[in-house]
Amino acid sequence: MKSFLEEVVDELRSEDLISADTTLVLPSKRAGTFLKNYIARSASQTSFAPEIYSIESFIEKISGLHYASNTLLLFELYQTYSSSGDGQKDSFYEFTKWGQVVLQDFNEIDRYLVDPQKIFGYLSAVQEVNHWSLNPENSGMLKNYMEFWNSLESLYEKFKTALLKKHIGYQGLIYRTACAELEGYLKNTSNKTTIFIGFNALNTAESQIIQKILSEGKGSIYWDTDVHFTEDPVHDAGHFIRQHIKSWDFLKGKDLKGLSNQYLSKKKINIIGTPKSVAQVKYVGELLEANAPGHFDLKRAAVVLGDETLLNPLVNSIPKTVDGVNITMGYPLFKTPVADLFSQFFELHLTKDSQGWFYKNVLALLTHNYLQVFFSEKRDPDVLALFQVRLKEENWVFVDIPRLQSLNLIPESLVEVLFFENTQNPEAFVDHCILLISMLKSEFQKRANPLGLEYLYEFNSLFTQLKTLISSYPFLKDLRSLAALYNELLRSETVDFRGEPLEGLQLMGMLESRNLDFETVIITSVNEGILPSGKSNNSFIPFDIKKEFGLPTYKEKDAVYTYHFYRLLQRAKNIFLLYNTEPDVLEGGERSRLIAQLLTESNKQHELSHIIASPEVHPSTDMTLEISKDRDLLEKIQQRALSGFSPTALARYIRNPMEFYKVEILGIREVAEVEETIAANTMGTIVHHALEVLYKPFIGQFLSEDALKALKPDIKSVVESCFVRYYSKTPIKRGKNLIAFNVILRYIENFVDQEILEVKKHRIKILALELREQLSLSIPSFEHEVVLKGTVDRIDEKDGLLRIIDYKTGSVSHSDLELIDWADLIEQYDKSKAFQLLCYVLLYHKDPIITPINAGVISFKNLKSGFLPFATKEKKGSRSKDMAIVQTVLDRFKEQLIRLISEICDPEIPFKEKEV
């Protein structure tokens, strides 16, 4: 099978048109490389080759202008915008949100040779109608909005003039200029023959230029399509060529050159659905490994990515049996590790405030893989781990330079480059970026990291370009605008792969496949929204106005994708079409209409198969986790029992034995983290400690109204000191922490106020605060005594009645402390507060109880409820409660406690996970 380009070369050679007097124009440079190779292979003797251009390069040559980079165009457009007209102008940061769209619209208007005066007048009139109002005094916002639409034509003209003075332009301007300069070009190249090869969709400028050259008798055109599509009146693959046949005078009465008749030939088409996008490239890898040796020639095979972001996982999925791979696409620069490094560097300084740099951003930057090279072997290898420990110990939510320097853990040179005060100066920031690249370059050269050096080279070029632009255009004044520009520039840059373009398996995007033919084609992501791309409309020009002025819409874009899709299938013999069976917003919609169209075609020469491929799944049965108690585990339990179980630890066992095993036996605690906002347990600690400090002078004394009132001025200072001790040394001045601080203040103030009301009616004597007690218990079948230990928040006497009080900052209800069935204490976690209270009573009152005791909770969440006592009830719903804790109550509790501890220590009862 000969490819389209080979057929064209054979015909041109037969007509003696392969010479220096011939200019060959193709849709892409890639196709030009293959064409040049075919010309060389078909030559029988040495001769001068024809000039070969992509259509963009050819039109650039005619125009006499040069293409400007997208970034330069954006700067020029903003400079034109900010210097034209009166009124308030958007900052460059605000401009970047809409400037790119304006550039695209200007480009389309010029590529399709639309009269700017007419279309901008039309746009302005439409907006006036849309926002018409009887109110003569429209709002300032509406006036500014209308001024924007009315000024678009002026902005376009001034922008075009500024670019032409510098002999540069965007694609549309170069195309419009080429149309104007075409006569002069034809006079200067009267001895040249121009051959246009493999075109389909043409904008108005391209169409006029090609038609003019053809009508002058100085060239010809070859179409890369199949007769099947041009003769079908509705098939989108032939949509544009049918339009050209109808509208071009040159083509009337002539046969089209280049047409093939191979689409209806025998083909094997495999349609494969896979779950999610990465599964597609994994399947491609398996396909290449399984089929390559016996079924198809890799040198005549191509993998075409509908979604080009899958390049990296595809490269990693290619089997080792595939020798040569040529990647046509560049690897997006924003996907490299260096892009991630500088993204974090920008984020670090964009979020900086008066307190310093946010700790998460500091950690994210310093722990980046590329910065590890600065922590040499001579330094502590766990230097960053030590830094994290210090952050957590000191609870540094924000980090400043003195704190970084006080640690003496991070190299001083690195601190100077990464952490500097003049962060909002774009030029200074770019200088630091270039300096960081230089430092990384030195380290990568020592470690022979060629890929890293390649990435650094690209980023050095990018930041050097930014520095030039900043010095040339002074309106870029803040870091946020620089970040927006950096991201815009980054998205358009790639790291180009170097290889032999004509050898091996070809990996390419859909547009790179133009004019190229392969026996085996594998296309991925054949989903709606990707192939074709769908109704995305990044434009200020509405759909109906585009139709009115002949500008392309999503319908034309769909026809372009349909053409490229079917053109790949024309000469191919083995075709694999993969799509994602799990559509979502990010990875495309349902199976593409192109697949549906193939499945409904009546062509009997095509052997179609349709399968759903998914990885083999071995579902695991939901088994309850269980840990048997072997000798080593029993020793750990014994050690823990001798050191002492706290009421909280035992309550944890009631909640979930597996959690008790992990935390209390193995010692696996929650990882300490920096508290950006104060945690609930820290809040509780502060409340407990503040009350201890405030009430400590009253131990052994009766509370009095005057003494309690005298406490109130000291509450704020006490709470502040507790915040410093248990949370952070950073002043509490704003945000959620300021709210939490004031909540704690209010808790304690309200508590003291309530105590003042109580002492007016009752005699309250403080006996102890934060009293640490422990008790040894004899457990049957356990040879050692078990220690119970805990801290009682407060013990007092109220009118002679002893009270054990537990403070809770969370919400507590009466039902949490009321007991009907004693077994519930060790079986139901919702009775854990009652369980803890009885533990405290047992710890404090080791001797037999002579007089009744009350034990209860004071909840700061529902402080109005006052002292919530433990009580026993005969049955649910009964209003009769017994709040007195006497010896018989304590004995019954002790039975349950011993039963619980016996279960923990019993070698025959495993730790079994309980649903929480």
C-alpha positions, 0 to 999 in steps of 0.5 A: 500500500502506497501512502498519500504522500508517496502517490503525490510524489510519484505523480509530481515526478511523472510530470517533472515537477520535482525541481527547484522551481517548485514550491510544495505547501502542506498543512504541517511541518511534520508532513513536510518531513515525510514528503522530503523523505519520499522525494529523496527515496524516489530520486534516481540521481542528484538534483535540487529539491523543491522548497517545502513549506507548511501553510503558515510558513508559506503565508508568513513569507508572502506577508513579509511579517513575522509571527509574534509569541502569544505572550508578546501579543498579550503585552502589546494588546494590554499596552494598546488597551491601557493607552487608548481612551479615557476612564479606569482601566483594568490591571494587567491581572484582570486583563489576562482573564479576558485579553486572550479571548479578545486575541482569539476573536481578532485572529478569527476575524482576520483569518476569515477576512471579515470587515472589522467595522461591520462586525464590531458595529454589529456586536455593539448594536447587539449589546445595546439591544440586550441591555436596553433600558427605559432608565436614562441613568444607567449604572456605572457598571453598565456604562463601562460595559457598553464602553468596552463593546464600543471601543473594540473596533478602536482597540483592534485598529490601534493594536494592528497598527502597533504590530505592523510598525514592528513587522510582527503579527498574530496569525490572522493579521499575517494572513490578512496582510498576505492577501493584500501582498499576494499580487507582489509575491506572484510578480516576484515568483513568476517562474515558480510552480506552487503545489498545495498538498493534502488540505481540507478545511481552509479559512477565507484567507487561505482559500483566497490565496490558494485560489488566486495562485491556481487561477494564475495557472501557477500551480495545482492542488491535491486533496487528501480524502476518499471518493466515498466521502466526497460523493456522500452529500451528508458525511462530515468527513467530506464537508469542506471539500464538497464546499470547495467543489461548489464554490471554487471556479478553478475546480469546476469541470475538473477531476480532483487530484489526490482522491483515493478509493480505499476506505471501503477496502477490507479493514479490521476495526476493533472498538474497545471500551475501558474504564477511565483514561489511564486504563486505555493507555495500559491497554495500548501497552498490552496491545503492542506487546501481544500483537506487534511481533506477529500481526503488524509492523511497528514501523507502519503503526501509530498511536494517536492520542485524542487526549494529549495529556495521556502522553506520560502514562502512555510512554510508561506503558510501552513494553520493552519489546517495542524498540523504536518510538518517535514522539511527535508531540512535545511534553507539556512544560507544566507537567514537569517536576520543575513546573511543580517546584515553581508553582509552589514557589509562587504559591509560597509568596502569593499567600505571604502575609504580615506574620510570614509564610504559611507553614504548609506552603513552606513544607511543600516547597522544602520537601520538593524532590528537586530541593533535596539536593541542597541537603547534602550528606554532611548534614543530618539526613532527617533535617526536614523531619527535624524541621517538621517536628519543630513546626509541630512542637511550636505550632508555627502556623506562619514561618518568618526568616528569624524562625528559619534562621534560628533552626540552623537546619536549612542552608543559608544560601537556600534561605536567601533565595527562597525566602526574601522580603521583597516578594511583590516585586515581579522583577526581584521574584524572577531574579530569584527564580533564575538564581534558584535555577542556577543553583539547581544546575550546579547540583544537577551537573554534579549528579549527572541528571541530564533530564533535570538539566533539560527541564531547567534549560527550558525554565531558564529560557521562560524566566529570561523571556519574562524578565525581558518583558517586565523590563520592556513593559512597566505595567507588570507591577505585582506578583499576582499579575506575574503569576497569571502571565507565568501560567499563561506562558507555561501552558503554551510551552513544551519540552521537545523530544529528539529522535528519528521522525521517520523510524519506529512506532509513532506517538502523535496527536490528532493534528500531527497525523495530517497527510500521514498514513499507517497500516495500523492505527490505535486511537485513544479517547474516542469520546464526546468532548474529545473526539469531536471536541464539542461545543466549547466557545471561548469567544466574545462573538455569539453563535448567530453573529459568527454564522452571519459573518461566516466565522467557524463555530463548533459545527465546523470544528466537529467536521474538522475532527471527523475528517481527521478521524476518517482520514486516518482510517482510509488506508489503514488495515488494522484499527483500534479505537479506544474509549472511556466507558466511565464518562465525566466532566474532566475525561470526556463524555459518552462514547463518541458519535464517530464510533456510533457512526462506524457501528451503523455503517453497512459496509461489509468489507469492514470487520468490526468487533466491539468489546469492553475491556476491564482489569480482572477484579478479585473482590475481597470479602468484608472480614472483621479484623481480629488480633489473637493474643500471643505471648508477646502481645500478652506481655505488652498487655501486662506491661500496660496494665502495670503502668495503669489504665486510664478511664479514657483508655478503657472507654476507648476499648468499649468503643472499639477494641481494635482502636484500644489495641493500636493506641494503648498497646502498640502506642500508635497515636495520631500524627501530631500536626500543626493546628491552623485553627485550634483543635477541640481537644486543645480547646478543652485542655486550655479550659481545664488549665485556665480553671485550675489556675483561677481556682487553685487559691480556693483549695480548702476554702469556701467560695465567696461571691466577692472572691469569685468577682475578683477573679473576673479581671484575671480571666483574659490574661490567664486564658492568653497564657494558656493559649501560649502554653498549649497552642501557639506563641503567635498572638491571637489577632484574627480568624477562627482562632480569635473566635475560639479564644473569645469562646473560651473567654465566654465559657469561663466568664459564664461559668464564674457567673454561674458559680456566683449565683450558686454561692448566694444559695449554697455553701461550696467548698473546693477540696481538690483540683486536677487531682491525680489518683491511682488504684490497684485492682486484683483481677481473677485469672490474672497473676498481677494487680492492674493499676487504674489511674486518672485525673479528677477535674474537681472535687468539692462539697456542696452543702456538705454533699461530696461532689466529683465533677468532670468538665466537658467542653462538648455537649452532654445530655442527661441521658448520657449519664443515666443508667438502667442496665449495668452491663451497658457501662462496658458494652455501650460507648454512649455511656462512656461519660457515666463510666468515666465518672464512676472510675473517678469516684472509685479512684478518689474514694478508696475506702468504703463509702459512708455518706452518699456521693454525687458525681456529674459533668459540667458541660460548657456547651450547655452550661445553663443545665448546670451540674448534670449528675450520674443517676440510676433508673429502674426502667426507660422513661421513668422519672424516678432517678437515684443520684446518690452513689453509695457503696452498693452502687460502687460495688456493682460498678467495680464488678463491671470494671473487673469484667471489662479488664478481665476481658482485656487481659484474657488470652482467649479473647482476641481484640476484635474490630467493632463498627463505630 
